[in-house]
Amino acid sequence: MAQASAEVRNAAHHLHSETVHDLRVALRRCRSLADGFRQIDPDKSWKKMRRQGSALFDSLGELRDCHVMQYWVEKLGEEADPVTERLATHCKQQEKIFEQHAKQALEAFDSKRWDSLAVVLSRRSARLQPGSAPFQALALERWTTARKLERPALRSGRPAALHKLRIAIKKFRYLVENFLPQYRDAWVESLKKAQDLLGEIHDLDVLIETARSIRAFELAESQERWEALIRNERDLRMEHYKKLMLGPDSAWQLWRSGLPRGRQSRVASLTRLQAWSGFLDSDVRHTRRVTRFALRLYDGLVNCQVIRGGHARSRDLLHAAAVVHEVGRAEQKNNHHKRTEKMVASINHLPGWSRSEVEIIARIARYHRGALPENSVLRDFPAGRRKTVLLLSGVLRLANALDADHNGSIRGLTVSCSTESVLIRAQGFQPQSEIAETIAAARYLLEMTCGRAVIVKPPPAKRPPVVRVIAKRRTGARQEITGRT
């Protein structure tokens, strides 16, 4: 952001091709950083920074596109060619208009506000470590998005589809350069090459479309010549792109090899959820205690065979729901559990997790408190998933009640079972306390789903230690007396 401020001052004095390019690069870096951090830290300051630079960035983009078109006209055109003259004249006219727009945007740019946001955002960004699991999960998401766009783009060859692919690769590139320094040196060349090739294809598509829109072609012969020339340049770059990006040794495979796979991708995404929750949650210690209680309860029920089959994946769902169950408090105090459900369900893509699993996580977090889930509310889930939601919601609801006072009065727990009941021994539990009443109400959902009574008690009182006392009789003989104090 400091570099962007310096480039703003340079452009205000000399608005030519190099200063426009340098300022756009600096602003693009800031915007890409904001886009990356906003996926984990939803603080409004990131959006404010991005919005403040948008008008200037867009106006400079128009001017930069005009400069790029001038380059291609000079490269492909001939001096005596009327089409070249018309395109060159059009570019000069547009350049004057776009320069005026850029000057107005530079004058409107609030440098003091920009610098103050830089101070705030520097502190917030320090909470996240570059190269960490949340950014790896985010990179995998960007890679997946771009990869899915390639096949339809290459199949159709349409300018709009190729441009969309270019933007997706560009976003992936900036995320790697900004947040994954361990891969920057190994990947930067192929990332830049793929983006440049698609960028030049886009430039050529814009050039021919502009020539047609301004009616630069008076003769069909000249139009055919220009279209053939541009098509040849375009096809050449397309072949280079395919050589780089297709096949078993493609750049796609190089990039994917460094990102999490299988179980690692689920763990990385869970870490991303934890980081996201940490920025939104007003009581992180409470969430950590509830998460710990929920997992211990679940493991105890598995060990007692109250829960059978498929528990590894269900445990992940419970873990994720416990991590995010309080995020709704960031936007509203009342009925925050309902807001939590909407916020979690709005996550479009979580690498390693299916869309249905994200919806289950949202629903479990929703029912950690409040009204009990009704069948009508869960009818969009199959019977098996419905049972999972009810069971895990019951576990999370009881775990949340065990820390209802938010002060950690209950420090730990153990689980044991009989054929008729589940016994939870909670350290620090007081049967006559207010929290005991909350726990009594919260255990009902778990009782209903597991088919056993749930009893919460303090740990059994420790028996006093056995001591050996040596006593003397009046006669002087020694006698060992064993007793309990």
C-alpha positions, 0 to 999 in steps of 0.5 A: 500500500505504501508503494501504491501511494508512491506510484500515485504521486509519480503518476500525478506528475507524469501520466505516461505508459510506464507510470500507468503500468507501475501504478496498476501493478501496485494497486492490483497487488493490494487488491489481490491481497485484500481478496485473499485476506477477505476469504479468512478475515471478513473485516470491512477494512479490506473491502474499504481498501479495495473499494477506495482503489477501484475507481482509480484502478478501473480508469487506469485500466482503460488507459492501459488497454488503449496503450496495449492496443497501440502496441499491437497496431504498430506491431501488426500494421503497415505504414501505408495501410488505411486500416492501420491509420484508422486504428491509430487515430482511434487509439489517440482519440481514446487515449485523450479521453481516458487520460482525462478520466485517470487524472480525475481519479488521481485527484479524487484518490484519498491518500490519507485515508489509504495510509490510515487503512494501511496501518489497520490492515498491517496489524490484521494481516500479522495474525496470519502466517504466509504459507500456512494451511488456510492459504494452502486451502484457499490456493487449492480452491483457486486452482480447482476453479481455474482448472474447471474453466480450461476444458470448455474454454479450449473446446469452444475457443470463444474469447469470453471463455478464454478471458474468464480462464485468464482471470482465474489463473491470474487470481491463482497466480497472485494468491501464490505470489502473495501467500505461498512463498515456498512455491513462488520461485518454482511456479512463477515462470509458468504462472506468468507465462500462462497468464501472458499467453492468454492475455495476448490472445485477449488483446488480439480478440479486442483488437479485431473486435474494435476494428470491426466496431469502428468500421476500419475495414473499407474493403473485404480484402483488407478485412480478410488480411487483418483477420488472417494475420490476427488469427495466425498470431492467436493460433501461435499463442494458443499452441504455446499455451497447450504445450505448457498446460496440457499433458502429464508434465503440464504446469497444472500438475506442477502446481497441484503437486504442491497443494494438499491432497486427500486427507490433507486438504480436509485438514487444511480447510478445517484450519481455514475455518478455524482462522475464519472463526477466530476473526469473527468469534468474540470468545475464542477460548469458549469455542476451544473448550466446546470443541474439546468437550464435543470431541471427547463426548463423541470419542467416548460414545464411539468407544462405548459403541453407542455410535457405530460405523462411519465415525471418522467422517462424522467426527470431522463434521462435528469438529468443523461445526464446533469450530464455527458454531459462534461465528454468527455473533459477529453480526447479531447477538440475538438468534446468532445460531441462525445467522451462523447457519447462513454464514457457513452455508454461504461458503461456496467451496471448501476443498476436501469437503463436499457441498452436502457436508458443508450444509450438514456442518451449517445445520449442526452449528445451527442446532447447538442451541435454541429450538430442537430440529424438526423433521420438516426442517430436515426433510431436504436431507436423506434419512441417513444424513438426517440421523447424523445431523440430529446425533451430532447436534445433540453432542454439540448442544451438550458440549456447549452447555458444559461451558454455558458460563463461558468461564471454564468452570468445567475443566474436563470430562470422561464418558462411560456407558451401560446398556441403559445410560451414558454417564459423563463425569465432569470435573468442576460440575456442581449439581446445585449450580445454574449451569447444571440446569442448562446441562439438564435441558441440553442433554435431551436431544442426545438422549433422544438420538442415542436412545439412552439416558444421559447423566452428568455427575461430578467425579467420584470423591477421592478416598482418603489416603491410607496412613500408618501411625506408630504409637507407643504403649505405656509399656514402651512397646511399639504398635502399628495402627492402620487407619484412614484420616 
